[in-house]
Amino acid sequence: MEKTNNITKEWFKDWANEYDRTLGKVKRHHALLDLVVKLSEVKENDAVLDIGCGTGLLSLKFLKTKYCFITGIDSSPEMLSIFKEKIKKLEVKNHTTCKLEDAAALNFDRNLFNIAASTVTLHHLKNKYPTVKKIYNILKPEGKFILGDVDMDTTGKITDPERLLRIMGWLNEEFTLAIKEGGIEAFNRMYDNGRKHILNDGEYCISFIQWEELCRKAKFREVIVKPLPDFEWFKVLVAVK
Ligand SMILES: C[S@@+](CC[C@H](N)C(=O)[O-])C[C@H]1O[C@@H](n2cnc3c(N)ncnc32)[C@H](O)[C@@H]1O
């Protein structure tokens, strides 16, 4: 089983304290999470798994929309500890469970969740199919897998100039938003992150056509992809079991 690599663990250990005031300040990030929650059609008391919950930005949006039951998993103890502080402060302990767990493991019973959601996390896995299949297995019949991420094929030769230009096209927009909405700290963070995407250094984004293929291979019966309005590089995929 592929585990979170050390580069990613170190990256989030270092970023955790800054996360909410860097990426968490970017309006596009919130628009992506809002679209994920909207397309999930979450209902009261649904069992929702948030894969790579981080500081809880997505989980808390689910809870604000419907009083569901959240299980958040993440491989970074530092990100989780920030989420745990929020759970305590907001008094949502009865509806929220956090677990240090790798997305590649997903040690849950079959047919457990109504919704498995994940935002800007699963691209950290190099080998994605086993996790997509596990997500299928732990969802209830008619359960939904909702993925919000960058629509970016970074496979291929790192020295290929066309690949580099494609990634740079997205990074242009990302850096501009980061500096405008999150300031220098956010820009620095996204700039360093950009280098990791270019070098596939813990970041392995694929296109949504590729994500869709993985879901069909895992036998999801219906797969749709919706663009994030005004932000051409981001999409949300909904796959129904
Ligand atoms: C960019 S953050 C996204 C956090 C949150 N979903 C959001 O949208 O704000 C990515 C999160 O995924 C976690 N992560 C990365 N690789 C992971 C893995 N293999 N298993 C579980 N969590 C992972 C990181 O620790 C981090 O908290």
The ligand as an SDF file (V2000), in Angstrom:
LIG
                    3D

 27 29  0  0  0  0  0  0  0  0999 V2000
   -4.2900   21.0920    0.5490 C   0  0  0  0  0  0  0  0  0  0  0  0
   -4.8030   20.3070    2.0320 S   0  0  0  0  0  0  0  0  0  0  0  0
   -6.5780   20.2580    1.8320 C   0  0  0  0  0  0  0  0  0  0  0  0
   -7.2970   20.3080    3.1420 C   0  0  0  0  0  0  0  0  0  0  0  0
   -8.8210   20.4480    3.0120 C   0  0  0  0  0  0  0  0  0  0  0  0
   -9.3980   19.3160    2.3160 N   0  0  0  0  0  0  0  0  0  0  0  0
   -9.1460   21.7270    2.2840 C   0  0  0  0  0  0  0  0  0  0  0  0
   -9.6710   21.6420    1.1520 O   0  0  0  0  0  0  0  0  0  0  0  0
   -8.8830   22.8110    2.8070 O   0  0  0  0  0  0  0  0  0  0  0  0
   -4.3760   18.5990    1.7460 C   0  0  0  0  0  0  0  0  0  0  0  0
   -4.5440   17.7480    2.9860 C   0  0  0  0  0  0  0  0  0  0  0  0
   -4.3820   16.3880    2.6070 O   0  0  0  0  0  0  0  0  0  0  0  0
   -3.5860   15.7200    3.5800 C   0  0  0  0  0  0  0  0  0  0  0  0
   -2.9830   14.5650    2.9080 N   0  0  0  0  0  0  0  0  0  0  0  0
   -2.0370   14.5610    1.9470 C   0  0  0  0  0  0  0  0  0  0  0  0
   -1.7730   13.2990    1.5560 N   0  0  0  0  0  0  0  0  0  0  0  0
   -2.5970   12.5040    2.2850 C   0  0  0  0  0  0  0  0  0  0  0  0
   -2.8040   11.0990    2.3580 C   0  0  0  0  0  0  0  0  0  0  0  0
   -2.1300   10.2540    1.5840 N   0  0  0  0  0  0  0  0  0  0  0  0
   -3.7150   10.6330    3.2310 N   0  0  0  0  0  0  0  0  0  0  0  0
   -4.4240   11.4620    4.0470 C   0  0  0  0  0  0  0  0  0  0  0  0
   -4.2600   12.7950    4.0170 N   0  0  0  0  0  0  0  0  0  0  0  0
   -3.3590   13.3090    3.1550 C   0  0  0  0  0  0  0  0  0  0  0  0
   -2.6180   16.7690    4.0640 C   0  0  0  0  0  0  0  0  0  0  0  0
   -2.0620   16.4450    5.3240 O   0  0  0  0  0  0  0  0  0  0  0  0
   -3.5030   18.0180    4.0780 C   0  0  0  0  0  0  0  0  0  0  0  0
   -4.1290   18.1970    5.3090 O   0  0  0  0  0  0  0  0  0  0  0  0
  1  2  1  0
  2  3  1  0
  2 10  1  0
  3  4  1  0
  4  5  1  0
  5  6  1  0
  5  7  1  0
  7  8  2  0
  7  9  1  0
 10 11  1  0
 11 12  1  0
 11 26  1  0
 12 13  1  0
 13 14  1  0
 13 24  1  0
 14 15  1  0
 14 23  1  0
 15 16  2  0
 16 17  1  0
 17 18  1  0
 17 23  2  0
 18 19  1  0
 18 20  2  0
 20 21  1  0
 21 22  2  0
 22 23  1  0
 24 25  1  0
 24 26  1  0
 26 27  1  0
M  CHG  2   2   1   9  -1
M  END
$$$$
